[in-house]
Amino acid sequence: MKTTIAIYGREFNPSVNTYVEALFRYLESKNISVYVYEEFYGFLREQSYCPEHFKTFKTLSDVSAHIDFMLGLGGDGTMLSAVSLIRDSGIPIVGINFGRLGFLANIAKHDIEEALEEILRGDYTVQSRCVLSVSSPEDELFGNENFALNDITVFKYDTSAMITVQTKLDQQLLNDYWADGLIIATPTGSTAYSLSCGGPIIMPGSGNFVITPVSPHNLNVRPIVISADMELDLKIDSRTEKYILSCDSRSLTLPSSTTLKIKKADFEVNLIRLKKDQYFSILREKLLWGLDVRNY
């Protein structure tokens, strides 16, 4: 049966053009049916090599019935953007890393052909990752993209004073966080913004989320790990009477009267993982564990 894939990406540095061209020539040689995200296709036609016979799509619903997996070209930000297209379709996704860190986009640009050979042979596993959703009784948030694979975060507006985030867990008061912001992260997102603010690393599949304050006024207020089955209610108090809500790569400015409910979404995102991509080996590589950096 002929393999069909969707390709998603955003504008990239011309320095990776040779890798993109090699990828597309490889896909042609394997007689793989390819759909390219329409906006990305226009960029490719202008800046790089892209076969004319590749088809395009605007929304995944146009092609979801035919796609075996999605291939993201870029960094982790590109992968998060691609997840907003996949939503609850269940289509597996894998990324080629043209960015920097590459926790989600885990295929190195030097290993494209080898990695795709493994995927086409079915020599991989699919890892389901939990997702957060956010809603509000006062406003519609992000339309049908009100979910996050990494984290949902509230921030103070611009350079204003700190905000107060009243946080309830299953209707019981946890804390009134006086801080620059508050991060609610999934295990996937525990190695992203939450980690940089002092949050713990949580293994995927552990059934937990983490709440991490951003620059809290009280230094004894620390990150806390909670069950993924719990629901959070947030009420924000701000001198500017507004705040910023971030949902992975998307953000909104909201009035402080807008309350939030955050909980586990009713679907998961499926990531393709090659056999060599073990979780702890990725941590050691990306976080430089065990590397003697005294001479750097």
N, C-alpha and C positions, 0 to 999 in steps of 0.2 A: 504494500500500500504506500502511495506517495506521501512523503512527509511535507507538512505545511507549517510554516512558522510566521509569526508576526515580528516585525522589528520596530523598536521604539528608540528614539534618541533625541538629543538636542544639539544645538550648534557646538562644535568642538574645535580645538586648535588644529591648524593644518598639519602639525607635526605627526598626527596619527593617520593621515590620509593613506599612507602605504598599507597600514594594517586594515583599514576599511576596505580598500581595493582588494587586498588578499582575501578578506572574508567573503566579499561578494563573488569573487572568481571561484572560491571554494564551493559556495552554495550553488553556483551555476554548474560546476563540474559534477555535483551530486544530484542534479536534476530536482532540486528542492523547490517547492512552490513557496514564493515569498510575498508577503504583504508588508508594505512599509507605511508607517504613520505619515499621513499626507503632508503635514508641515515639515517634517524631517526630510521627506522625499525631495521637496523643493530645495532645501538647503544642500542636500547631497548632489543634486543635479548641477548646482552652481559651483560647488566647492570641491567635489570629489567624484569618484567613479561610482555610478549606479546604473545598472542595466535598465533599458527602457521597458523591457517586458515585465519588470516587477510591478505588481499591483499595489494599490494604495487603499488605506482605510482612514476614516475620520473618528469613528467610535468602535470599540471592540464588538459591540452588538452587530456591526456590519459583517464580521468575519468569525465570531466566536464559535460557531458550529463547525468550522473547518480547521481551527488552529490546534496543533499538537503542543506547542509551547511558544512563549514570547522570549525574544532575545533583546536585552537592553544594551545600548551602546553608550557608555559614559561612566560616571562615577556613582556613588551611592545616592546623590540627589536625583540623578536620572532614574535610578531604580525606584525611588519613592514616588516620583512622578508617574512612572509606568504602572505602579500599583494602583494609583487613582483611576487608571483606565481599566485595569483588570477587575477591580472591585470584588464582587462575590461570584465571578464566573468559574472559579476553581482552576483556571488555566495556569499551569506551572510557568515560572519565570526564572531566567538565569541572566546574569549580566557579564559583559566584557568590560574590564576596568580600564577606562581612559582617564580616570581621575587620579586622586591621591591615595586615600587610605584603602578603600575597597573592601569593607566588611560585607556588603550586600552584593556588589559587582565583583565576583570572586575569581573570574577567569582573567589571567594576565594576558596582555596584548601579544606577548611572545608565544603564548600557548593556545592560540585560538583553534587551529586545525586539530591538534591533539585532543582538546577538550570536546569539540563538536563531534569528533569521531566516537568518543565514549558515549556522548548523549544519543547519537543516532543508533548506536548499538544497544541502547537501553541500559548502559552500565553506569547507573546513577541511582540516587535515592531522592524522594520528594519529602521535604521537611515542611510540615505545616506550622505556620507562625501565627500566634494570636494577634488580634487587632483591637484597638480602642475605638469607641464611637463617642461623639459629643453631640448634645442636643440642648435646646433651651425652650421653655414654655413661652418666652417673650419674642423669640426671633427664629427664623429659619437659618441655619448655619451651614454654609458651604454646599447647599443643595443636596445632591446625592453623593457628595464626596466628603461627608462629615465623619471620616474615619482616618486612623493613623496607624501605620505599621511601626513607627518609631516612638513618637511621643505627642502628647497634647500639652501645650504650655500657655500659661497666661503671663503677660509682661506688663510692667508699668508703661505708660505712654510717653514716648520720647525721653527727655531728661528730667521728667517730673519726679516728685518725691515718691518714696516707696509706697506700694499698695498693701492693703490688708486683704488676705484671702481667707475667708471663713470656710473651713473644710469639714464636711460631715461624711462619715463612713456609715452606710446603711442607717442613715438618719441620726446617728450619734455623733456629737461634736468631737472631732479629733484635735483641731488646733485652729487658732487665728494666726495665720502666717503673716508676719510683717516683713516684707522682703521686696526685692526687685521683680520677683516672679515666682512661679511654681510650675514644676515639670511633673507630669504624670507619664511615665515611660513603660513600655512593654519590655520583656526580656531582650527583644531585638534592639530596641532603642536604649537599653541600659549601657551600651558601649558608645553611645553618641553624646548628645548634649548633657544628659544626666551624669555621665561619667566625668565630664569636664567640670561639673559643679560638685563633685565629691560623692556621687551616688555609687552604689555597689554594682558589680557585674552579676547579672542573673542569667542562668542558663536557659535557653529556649526549652519550652515544654515543662518548666517548673511550676506553672500555674500561679504565677505571681506578677504583680506590677510593683513599681517603686515610685514613691512620691519624694521629689527632691526639691528643696527650696533653692532659689537663686539669690545669693548674697543676703541671707537672713540677718535681720538686725540683732536678734538674740543668737549668740554663737553656740548655745547649747541645744538649738533646734537642728536636728540631724535628719538625713533621709530615712524613710521608713518603708519596709517591704510589706505589702498587703496581699491578700488573696485576690486572684483575678475574678472571683465571683462577687466581690463587693462592688457597690455602686457609690460613687462620690457625688456630692452636691457642693458646688462652689458659689460663694457670694463675694463679690469684689467691692471693696471700698477704695476710692481714689480721689485725690484732691482735684484732679482734672475732670472727674466724672466720666472718664472713659479709660479703656485699657485695650491691649492687643491680645488676640487669641490666635495661637499658631497651631496648625494641624498638619504635621510633617512639613511639606514645602509650601503650604497655603496659609495665608494669614488674613485676619479681619480686625478692624478697629470697631469696638463695641462700646455702647454706653454702660456705665457701671451698674445700671439697673438690670442689666441682662445677667441672669443667673444661669449656671451650667450644670448639666448632669453628664457624668462621664462613666462609662461602663464598658465591659467587654462586648465587642461586636458579635453579631450572630453568625459570622463567617470567619474563615481563616484564609491566609494567603499561602500558596504553595511555592516554596523555593526549591529549585533543582540544585542538588549538591553532589559533586563528584566524590568518588570514594577517598581520594587523597585530601579532600577538604574537611578534615575533622575539626570540630569546634575549638579544641584546645590548641591545635597546631595553628589555626588562624589567629587566636589570641596571642600566641607566642610571637608569630610573625609580625602582626600589625602593631602590637604594643611593645615590641622589642624586649620581651621577657628573656632573661638569661643572657642578654648581650652586654658585654663590658663596654660601657659608654664613657669611661673615665678619660679616654684620649680624644673625645670628640668635642 
